[in-house]
């Protein structure tokens, strides 16, 4: 449903003085409900403190992949993603896909929502749901829009009518250097962050919020859609260099109020679906802390991207373990400050199994959810081929298909996986702090066949196995009086 600006909750523009350490911005106001809107909004998952939780209060961990079609017509089925791909992911225990949608696809003209496009996205969501896989919708962009970065630019995201370059030079400086070195690129971002008027006189950020409002209204009653990621890798525009050196202006005075505005628009139609928000591209992809403030919504996940520079630039995993300690530690510092769950919504973009493992090992220690970038890498970038031993990178897929807790009747401790042995412990305390789960509450653990082709053995203290031998989902029920459950899974000999 498209609504005019008058139906939106308050969407004050963001602004301020980029030359100052601190700036000022417009008030985002409080969200309300669209006139005459019936109650709605439902999701299988929400958040409780530092954890993603299901409707029974169990902690849920998400492991999966990103899948984004960046070129017209901007939906994964056109790239070849189909039921066979969802089946492959489900068979190895993955429970989420971060599914890309593009502003250009949703709102090709100012105020015009393309519902045929949303229906095409929905087809993939239903294929995933039929295999028990959740969807996090990712409003994707790279370099803001197509056409930035010269004729071979690697851009996608905003529609042409939302691109304001000021007539500045648009040289081809290559990915990802266009972000920093292309004047047209940075001017376009500056205009967006200042909420400059689109051709119809409505601010660019207001359009973006209204676009998200339409998307949220369309998907609000689908319980398998468990997250809206508000913007992929937001770039600071011309203040990028000062952002690297610790200027809090962009994240604190532009990005945070922008998220508040978009959240307000979404909440006017969908009160329940979790919002995922990222720091700037710089603090998300470099080992520097974020200066984001607290996003004004009670149901959010802090999402960041984690690419070890040594792998990205040189293809090696040298130093990546230290990188993970710093980058994930920075994420933990922010999330702990505001008591939020954390998800790594991109990592990898490589078949270097050492680098992939370093990311996963540190994520296991914190209990983070993650989504690997991206699924096409597992299929040699060609999803139109049948799934066979020759069309799937099983070495990388096996690295990613580690055992992990799907749903925990308590609060997870750290878990680890090495040489076929999975170690996991959890308390029976509820994440809400309202007591403990009753005896017999079930915890589900993914035990992928790729890691355990000949089956597995389980040792449990404080609980007992209630699933069938060698089931792909190991189910543990807690014993009476148990405060802590310890689980060890080893390969059958």
VENRATA-V224262 format. One line per field, one symbol per residue. ss: DSSP state (H for helix, E for strand, C for the rest). Layout:
# VENRATA-V224262
ss->???
This chain:
# VENRATA-V224262
ss->CCCCHHHCCCCCCCCCCCCCCCCCCCCCCCCCCCCCCCCCCCCCEEEECCEEEECCCCEECCEEEEECCCCCCCCHHHHCCCHHHHHHHHHCCCCEEEEEECHHHHCCECCECCHHHHHHHHHHHHHHHHCCCEEEEEECCECCECCCCCCCCCCECECHHHCCCCCCCCCCCCCCCHHHHCHHHHHHHHHHHCCCECCCCCEHHHHHHHHHHHHHHHHCCCCCEEEEECCCCCCCHHHHHHHHCCCCHHHHHHHHHHHHHHHHHHHCCCCCCEEEEECCHHHHHCCCCCCCCCCCCCCEEEEEEECCHHHHHHCCCCCHHHHHHHHHHHHHHHHHHHCCEEEEEEEECCCCHHHHHHHHHHHHHHCCEEEEECHHHHCCCCCCCCCCCCCCCHHHHHHHCCCEEEEECCEEEEEEEECCEEEEEEECECCCCCCECCCCCEEEEECCCCCCCCCEEEEEECEEECCCCCCCEEEEEECCCCCEEEEEEEECC
